[in-house]
Amino acid sequence: MENNVQNENARFISLLYPSFDSYLYHRDRNHLPRISDRVTSELGLCEIFDLKTAKLSDFYTSDEEVIRYRQKTLKDAVNFKELRATLAAVRPVLDDICGLRALDDGSAENDAYLYSITEIELYVSCLEILANGLAPLQDRVESEGFRSLCDFVLSLTHSDYYKDLNKKLSALSSRVHEIKSVTVGVNLDAQHRPVSAGVLSVNAETFKSGKTLDKILRLSFKNDAFTCIAPLSPCGKGESENRQEALIGAFNGAIEDVYRNAVKGWRAIVDEYVSDNTDFLLKLLPEIEFITRAAEVIEKLESRKGCELCVPTVAPKEEKVFRAEQLFNPRVALAIDTDTVANDFAFDDNAQLFVLTGPNRGGKSVITVACGAAQAMFQLGLPVPAKAATLSVVDGIYTHFPEGADDTIDKGRLGEECQRLREIFDEATPYSMVLLDESLSSTGAYEATYIASEILVAFAVLRCRGIFCTHLHELAAMVGEINERSAEKGGVKVDTLVAAMEEGKRSFKIERKKPDGKSYARDIADKYGLSFDDLMKRVSKSEKGGTET
């Protein structure tokens, strides 16, 4: 085991991890930030990245060095389209190697020989694709990951061993792939009964039918060595099952001997060379898919009007920074045809927790998800959806979003919500991010406001970062009281955000100010002609026998 690790270290190449120790550290999921598949999906990232060979949650990191390393890798991938084209071209070949290994279950030795030869052919194809694509970029890429890959691939393809392998492969492939038929000899006794049989030769031609019509069609009338004079079936209708299996087994055994002689010694080359070198490429397959897909998503987002992405500045974890200019929700940006509305957003010394209120469908959920998506993308090492940003890593992102109709017979809807919130408290730390969207909506405003205020005080004392997106305007009005209780315990400050309305219309702009629930109601009433003045006009016209359309 130790020798395998040492060998793996000696050949270590990664586009995502700066060292073998870092790679091993991240293979243990206990070392990854607690950003679950469920949270990743709720933030819209599973949908827009849509990985096939791995889960997006496999790639999260809290290591600042790893984030910086990936930022440089992604910069190269975005800047050089030919680099992405090379990676895209090599992916299906690597998929074929994986499929081939899945087929090789070791049950048939002759199949195993053919699989081994095919695997080396695919391996050579991979290296040729990579070498042809990377060689022109060797002195242009800047990231350590791509420079290391370029150097390693080119050193392999220029090596004498690789050249010799190609020669052997070419000769062996022609021998094996040209086997179209075998000549079988059968000895007969005095009564013309078969007493022994064996394979006499392997041939590069297929046998031809001896039927007269077939001879005429191919204009050949001679009885050459490759024309059948009578078809042969190894099993007659009256043969017992055991005898049939014996005949088939004997025939297959003879064929395996032929293959074994044809590729004698080849398996040793496979074990020594292919396992070592194709494995390094297969281990890169999830990384290659992640990099190419990320570059595609970045390109799509940047093509949308109003969508700017940036490589964020990495702030120390202890500073707990989240500051973004013109932050937007990437899933929404890719789903709509209109301009994307972006907002400035920051957690700072004046507030690490926010109560976000405003009208329905006014952008509250959108900005809440945007905040979490930016943090998650940052911890994947990707550019973030903002014009400029400075972020610190978190040790986890926890969400409490609406789930629709759940099976809550035992606890009821409110009980289920409270249990999920309690589970968040069991795991969250001062370095976590918590995003709550319309939590406690399953109960009345009085009960929901009371429970929500208790939760906010507890989160403030925990000193984590978070947003509580809610329809409970009464909760926003209690922020002063919540801050007093938090201060007594040394907690962080809570502030309010408002989804703004402009002339009765949703602007989807988020403002840091105290909410005025009446103003929202007044704007909506004016928009639909339900203000007191509008209604009085209708009453007046009704009394006069008129109607208003």
C-alpha positions in Angstrom: 0.0 0.0 0.0 2.8 2.4 1.0 4.6 1.6 -2.3 1.5 2.3 -4.3 1.1 5.7 -2.6 4.8 6.5 -3.3 4.4 5.6 -6.9 1.3 7.6 -7.2 3.1 10.6 -5.7 5.9 10.3 -8.1 3.5 10.6 -11.1 1.2 13.1 -9.5 -0.4 15.6 -11.9 -3.5 17.6 -10.9 -5.4 20.6 -12.3 -7.1 21.2 -9.0 -4.6 20.4 -6.2 -1.2 21.9 -5.9 0.4 18.9 -4.2 -0.1 15.2 -3.6 -0.6 15.7 0.1 -3.3 18.2 -0.7 -5.0 15.7 -3.0 -4.9 13.0 -0.4 -6.3 15.4 2.2 -9.3 16.3 0.1 -10.1 12.7 -0.7 -11.3 12.4 2.9 -14.7 14.0 2.8 -14.4 14.8 6.5 -11.9 17.5 5.4 -14.2 19.2 3.0 -16.5 22.1 3.9 -20.0 21.0 4.8 -21.8 22.0 1.6 -24.0 19.1 0.9 -25.4 17.9 -2.4 -28.8 19.1 -1.3 -27.5 22.6 -0.6 -25.6 22.6 -3.9 -28.8 21.7 -5.7 -30.8 24.4 -3.8 -28.3 27.0 -4.8 -28.8 26.0 -8.5 -25.3 24.8 -9.1 -26.1 21.2 -9.9 -28.4 22.3 -12.6 -26.0 24.7 -14.4 -22.9 22.5 -14.1 -24.5 19.1 -14.7 -21.5 16.9 -14.1 -21.6 13.2 -15.2 -18.4 11.7 -13.7 -18.4 13.2 -10.3 -20.6 15.3 -7.9 -19.9 19.0 -7.6 -19.7 18.6 -3.8 -16.6 16.4 -4.3 -14.6 19.6 -5.3 -15.4 22.0 -2.5 -12.4 23.2 -0.5 -11.6 25.4 2.5 -7.9 25.6 1.6 -7.0 29.1 0.5 -3.9 27.7 -1.4 -6.1 25.3 -3.3 -8.5 28.1 -4.2 -5.7 30.3 -5.6 -4.3 27.3 -7.5 -7.6 26.6 -9.2 -8.2 30.3 -10.0 -5.1 30.2 -12.1 -6.1 26.9 -13.8 -9.5 28.3 -14.7 -8.0 31.5 -16.0 -6.0 29.5 -18.5 -9.0 27.4 -19.4 -11.1 30.5 -20.1 -8.3 32.4 -21.9 -7.4 29.5 -24.3 -10.3 28.0 -26.3 -7.9 25.6 -27.9 -7.0 24.3 -24.4 -10.7 23.6 -23.7 -11.1 22.0 -27.2 -8.2 19.6 -26.3 -9.7 18.6 -23.0 -13.1 18.2 -24.6 -11.6 15.9 -27.3 -9.8 13.7 -24.8 -12.8 13.2 -22.5 -14.7 10.6 -24.7 -11.5 8.6 -25.2 -11.1 8.4 -21.4 -14.7 7.4 -21.1 -14.1 4.6 -23.5 -11.2 3.3 -21.4 -13.5 3.3 -18.3 -16.1 1.4 -20.3 -13.5 -1.1 -21.5 -12.3 -1.7 -18.0 -15.9 -2.3 -16.9 -16.2 -5.0 -19.6 -13.0 -6.8 -18.7 -14.3 -8.9 -15.8 -11.5 -11.5 -16.3 -13.8 -14.3 -17.2 -12.4 -14.9 -20.7 -8.6 -14.7 -21.1 -8.7 -14.1 -24.8 -11.1 -11.2 -24.3 -8.7 -9.8 -21.7 -5.8 -9.9 -24.2 -7.9 -8.0 -26.7 -9.1 -5.5 -24.1 -5.5 -4.9 -23.1 -4.5 -4.1 -26.6 -7.5 -1.8 -27.2 -6.7 0.0 -23.9 -3.2 0.7 -25.0 -4.5 2.0 -28.4 -6.9 4.3 -26.5 -4.1 5.4 -24.2 -1.9 6.2 -27.1 -4.8 8.1 -28.7 -5.2 10.1 -25.5 -1.6 11.1 -25.4 -1.6 12.1 -29.0 -4.6 14.3 -28.5 -3.1 15.9 -25.5 0.4 16.3 -27.0 -0.9 17.9 -30.2 -3.2 20.2 -28.3 -0.8 21.2 -25.5 2.5 21.5 -27.3 1.6 24.9 -28.9 0.5 26.2 -25.5 3.4 24.9 -23.4 5.0 28.4 -23.1 1.7 30.3 -23.0 -0.2 28.8 -20.1 0.5 30.3 -16.7 -1.1 28.0 -14.2 1.0 25.4 -12.5 -1.6 22.7 -13.2 -1.6 23.1 -17.0 2.2 23.6 -17.2 2.8 20.4 -15.2 0.3 18.5 -17.5 2.0 19.9 -20.6 5.5 19.0 -19.4 4.5 15.5 -18.3 2.6 14.6 -21.5 5.3 15.9 -23.8 8.0 14.1 -21.8 6.0 10.8 -22.2 5.4 11.2 -25.9 9.1 12.1 -26.5 10.5 9.2 -24.5 12.2 6.2 -26.2 10.0 3.8 -24.2 6.8 5.4 -25.6 8.2 5.3 -29.2 9.1 1.6 -28.7 5.6 1.0 -27.3 4.1 2.4 -30.4 6.2 0.2 -32.6 5.3 -2.9 -30.7 1.6 -1.9 -30.6 1.5 -1.4 -34.3 3.0 -4.8 -35.0 0.9 -6.6 -32.5 -2.3 -4.9 -33.4 -1.9 -5.8 -37.1 -1.3 -9.4 -36.1 -4.3 -9.7 -33.7 -6.8 -7.5 -35.6 -6.0 -9.3 -38.9 -7.1 -12.7 -37.5 -10.2 -13.4 -39.5 -10.3 -17.2 -39.3 -8.6 -20.3 -38.1 -7.8 -23.6 -39.9 -8.9 -26.6 -38.0 -7.5 -30.1 -38.7 -9.3 -33.3 -37.7 -7.8 -36.8 -37.7 -10.1 -39.7 -38.5 -10.0 -43.4 -37.6 -10.6 -46.3 -40.0 -14.4 -45.8 -39.8 -13.9 -42.0 -40.5 -14.8 -41.0 -37.0 -12.9 -38.0 -35.6 -10.4 -39.0 -33.0 -8.4 -35.8 -32.5 -8.6 -32.1 -33.7 -6.5 -29.0 -33.4 -6.0 -25.5 -34.8 -3.5 -25.6 -37.7 -3.2 -21.9 -38.5 -4.6 -18.5 -38.0 -5.5 -16.6 -41.1 -6.0 -13.0 -42.3 -8.8 -14.0 -44.6 -12.3 -15.2 -43.9 -13.6 -18.5 -45.4 -15.9 -18.3 -48.4 -19.0 -20.2 -49.0 -18.6 -23.2 -51.4 -22.1 -22.8 -52.8 -22.3 -22.6 -56.6 -24.3 -19.3 -56.7 -21.7 -17.6 -54.4 -18.9 -18.8 -56.6 -20.6 -17.4 -59.7 -21.2 -14.0 -58.0 -17.6 -13.7 -57.0 -16.4 -15.2 -60.4 -14.3 -17.8 -58.6 -14.7 -21.5 -59.5 -11.6 -23.1 -58.0 -11.6 -25.0 -54.7 -8.9 -23.0 -53.0 -7.9 -23.4 -49.3 -10.4 -20.7 -48.1 -13.5 -22.1 -49.8 -15.7 -24.4 -47.7 -16.8 -27.7 -49.3 -19.2 -28.4 -46.5 -20.4 -26.5 -43.4 -19.3 -27.8 -40.0 -21.4 -27.6 -36.8 -19.7 -28.6 -33.6 -23.0 -29.7 -32.1 -25.6 -31.9 -33.7 -29.2 -32.1 -32.7 -28.8 -35.4 -31.0 -25.8 -34.4 -28.9 -26.1 -34.4 -25.1 -25.7 -31.1 -23.3 -22.5 -32.3 -21.6 -21.0 -33.3 -25.0 -22.0 -30.0 -26.5 -20.3 -28.1 -23.7 -17.2 -30.3 -24.0 -16.9 -29.6 -27.8 -17.4 -25.9 -27.4 -14.9 -25.8 -24.5 -12.3 -27.6 -26.5 -12.8 -25.3 -29.4 -12.6 -22.2 -27.2 -9.5 -23.6 -25.5 -7.8 -24.0 -28.8 -8.6 -20.4 -29.8 -7.4 -19.1 -26.5 -4.1 -20.9 -27.1 -3.8 -19.1 -30.5 -4.4 -15.7 -28.9 -2.1 -16.5 -26.1 0.7 -17.3 -28.5 -0.1 -14.3 -30.7 0.2 -11.9 -27.7 2.7 -13.8 -25.6 4.3 -11.4 -23.1 1.9 -8.6 -23.9 0.2 -8.8 -20.5 3.4 -8.1 -18.7 3.7 -4.8 -20.7 0.1 -4.0 -19.8 0.6 -4.6 -16.1 3.9 -2.7 -16.1 3.1 0.2 -18.3 -0.6 0.7 -19.0 -1.9 0.4 -15.5 0.6 3.0 -14.3 0.1 5.5 -17.1 -3.6 5.2 -18.0 -4.5 5.4 -14.3 -3.1 8.9 -14.1 -5.2 10.0 -17.1 -8.4 8.3 -15.6 -7.8 10.1 -12.3 -7.8 13.4 -14.3 -11.1 12.6 -16.0 -13.3 14.2 -13.2 -11.0 17.2 -13.1 -11.1 17.6 -16.9 -14.9 17.5 -16.9 -15.1 19.9 -14.0 -12.6 22.4 -15.7 -14.2 22.2 -19.1 -17.8 22.5 -17.8 -16.8 25.4 -15.5 -15.2 27.3 -18.4 -18.4 26.7 -20.5 -20.6 28.1 -17.7 -18.3 31.1 -17.2 -18.4 31.8 -21.0 -22.2 31.6 -21.0 -22.7 33.9 -18.0 -20.3 36.5 -19.4 -22.3 36.5 -22.6 -25.4 37.7 -20.8 -26.0 41.4 -20.5 -25.4 42.8 -17.1 -23.4 39.7 -15.9 -19.8 40.3 -14.9 -17.7 37.6 -13.2 -14.5 38.2 -11.2 -11.7 36.3 -9.6 -12.3 37.2 -6.0 -9.7 38.3 -3.6 -9.1 35.6 -0.9 -9.3 37.0 2.6 -8.2 35.1 5.7 -10.8 32.8 7.2 -10.6 34.6 10.6 -11.7 37.9 9.0 -15.0 36.4 7.9 -15.3 38.7 4.9 -18.1 38.6 2.2 -18.1 41.7 0.1 -19.5 41.7 -3.5 -20.2 44.5 -6.0 -23.0 43.9 -8.5 -23.7 40.4 -7.2 -26.3 38.3 -9.2 -27.8 34.9 -9.2 -26.2 32.7 -11.9 -29.1 30.3 -12.3 -31.6 33.1 -12.8 -29.2 34.9 -15.2 -29.0 31.8 -17.4 -32.8 31.2 -17.3 -34.1 34.7 -18.3 -33.9 36.7 -21.5 -34.2 40.1 -19.9 -31.4 42.1 -18.2 -30.1 40.7 -15.0 -30.5 42.8 -11.9 -27.4 42.9 -9.7 -26.9 44.2 -6.2 -24.1 45.2 -3.9 -24.0 43.0 -0.8 -21.7 42.6 2.2 -21.4 41.1 5.6 -19.4 43.6 7.7 -18.8 44.8 11.3 -22.2 46.4 11.4 -24.0 43.2 10.6 -23.2 39.5 10.1 -26.8 38.6 10.0 -29.7 40.2 8.0 -33.4 40.1 8.1 -34.6 40.5 4.5 -38.2 41.6 3.9 -40.2 42.9 1.0 -43.0 42.1 -1.4 -43.6 38.7 -2.8 -41.6 37.9 -5.9 -39.6 41.0 -5.2 -36.1 39.4 -5.4 -35.7 38.3 -1.8 -35.0 34.6 -2.6 -33.0 35.5 -5.6 -30.4 37.5 -3.7 -30.4 35.0 -0.8 -29.5 32.2 -3.3 -27.0 34.5 -5.1 -25.1 35.0 -1.8 -24.8 31.2 -1.2 -24.0 30.5 -4.9 -21.1 33.0 -4.9 -19.7 31.5 -1.7 -20.0 28.0 -3.0 -18.4 28.9 -6.4 -15.6 30.7 -4.5 -14.9 27.5 -2.6 -14.8 25.5 -5.8 -12.0 27.8 -7.0 -14.2 29.5 -9.6 -14.8 33.1 -10.6 -17.9 34.4 -8.8 -21.0 36.2 -10.2 -20.0 39.8 -9.3 -18.1 42.7 -10.7 -15.7 42.6 -7.8 -15.5 40.5 -4.6 -13.5 39.8 -1.5 -14.4 36.6 0.4 -13.2 34.4 3.2 -13.8 30.7 3.2 -16.6 29.2 5.3 -16.6 25.7 6.9 -20.2 25.1 5.8 -23.2 26.5 4.0 -26.6 25.5 5.5 -30.0 26.2 3.9 -33.5 26.1 5.2 -35.6 26.6 2.0 -39.3 25.8 1.4 -39.8 22.1 0.5 -43.4 21.9 -0.6 -45.6 19.1 0.6 -43.6 16.7 2.8 -44.6 13.7 4.8 -45.1 15.4 8.1 -47.8 13.1 9.7 -45.7 12.5 12.8 -44.5 16.0 13.5 -46.6 18.3 11.4 -45.2 20.9 9.1 -44.1 23.2 11.9 -42.4 20.4 13.7 -40.5 19.4 10.6 -39.3 22.9 10.1 -38.2 23.2 13.7 -36.3 19.9 13.5 -34.4 21.0 10.4 -33.5 24.3 12.1 -32.3 22.4 15.1 -30.1 20.2 12.9 -28.5 23.3 11.5 -27.6 24.5 15.0 -26.1 21.1 15.7 -23.6 21.5 12.9 -23.0 25.3 12.3 -20.0 27.1 13.7 -18.9 30.8 13.9 -17.4 30.2 10.4 -20.5 28.9 8.8 -23.0 30.6 6.4 -26.8 30.1 7.1 -29.5 30.9 4.6 -33.1 30.8 5.6 -35.9 31.4 3.1 -39.4 31.9 4.4 -38.7 29.6 7.4 -41.6 29.0 9.8 -44.2 30.0 7.2 -46.3 27.0 8.3 -47.6 28.7 11.4 -49.2 32.0 12.3 -47.4 35.3 12.3 -47.3 35.6 16.1 -45.8 32.2 16.7 -43.5 32.4 13.7 -42.2 35.8 14.8 -41.5 34.6 18.3 -39.6 31.5 17.2 -37.7 33.4 14.5 -36.5 36.0 17.0 -35.2 33.3 19.3 -33.4 31.7 16.3 -31.9 35.0 15.2 -30.5 35.8 18.7 -29.0 32.3 18.8 -27.3 32.7 15.4 -26.0 36.1 16.5 -24.5 34.7 19.6 -23.0 31.9 17.5 -21.5 34.7 15.4 -22.1 33.1 12.0 -23.0 34.8 8.8 -26.5 34.5 7.4 -29.7 35.9 5.8 -33.2 35.3 7.1 -35.5 36.0 4.1 -39.0 36.4 5.5 -42.5 37.7 5.0 -42.5 38.5 8.8 -42.3 42.3 8.9 -42.8 42.1 12.6 -39.5 40.3 12.9 -37.6 43.1 11.1 -39.2 45.5 13.6 -37.7 43.5 16.5 -34.1 43.8 15.3 -33.3 46.4 17.9 -34.4 44.1 20.7 -32.6 41.2 19.1 -29.3 43.1 19.0 -29.7 44.1 22.7 -30.0 40.4 23.6 -27.2 39.4 21.4 -24.8 42.1 22.8 -25.3 40.8 26.3 -23.9 37.4 25.1 -21.1 38.9 22.9 -22.9 38.2 19.7 -22.7 39.9 16.3 -25.1 42.6 15.0 -28.2 42.0 13.0 -29.5 44.4 10.4 -32.3 44.7 7.9 -32.5 44.6 4.2 -35.5 45.5 2.0 -36.5 44.4 -1.5 -37.4 47.8 -2.9 -40.5 48.9 -4.8 -40.4 51.8 -7.3 -43.7 53.4 -8.2 -45.6 50.3 -7.2 -43.3 48.0 -9.2 -40.8 45.6 -8.0 -37.3 46.8 -8.8 -35.5 43.7 -7.6 -33.0 46.0 -5.9 -32.0 45.2 -2.4 -31.5 48.2 0.0 -30.0 48.2 3.4 -32.6 50.1 5.4 -35.4 49.6 7.8 -38.6 48.1 6.3 -41.9 50.0 6.0 -44.5 47.3 5.5 -47.2 49.9 5.0 -45.3 51.5 2.1 -45.3 48.1 0.2 -49.0 47.7 0.9 -49.7 51.2 -0.3 -47.6 50.7 -3.5 -49.5 47.5 -4.3 -52.9 49.1 -3.5 -52.1 52.0 -5.8 -50.9 49.7 -8.6 -54.2 47.7 -8.6 -56.5 50.7 -7.9 -57.3 49.5 -4.4 -56.2 52.6 -2.4 -58.9 54.4 -0.3 -59.0 57.3 -2.8 -59.4 54.9 -5.8 -62.1 52.9 -4.0 -64.0 56.1 -3.1 -64.1 57.1 -6.7 -65.6 53.8 -7.6 -68.2 54.1 -4.8 -69.1 57.6 -6.0 -69.6 56.4 -9.6 -71.6 53.4 -8.4 -73.9 55.7 -6.4 -74.4 57.7 -9.6 -75.3 54.6 -11.5 -72.0 54.6 -13.5 -69.3 52.0 -13.7 -65.6 52.3 -14.1 -63.7 50.0 -16.5 
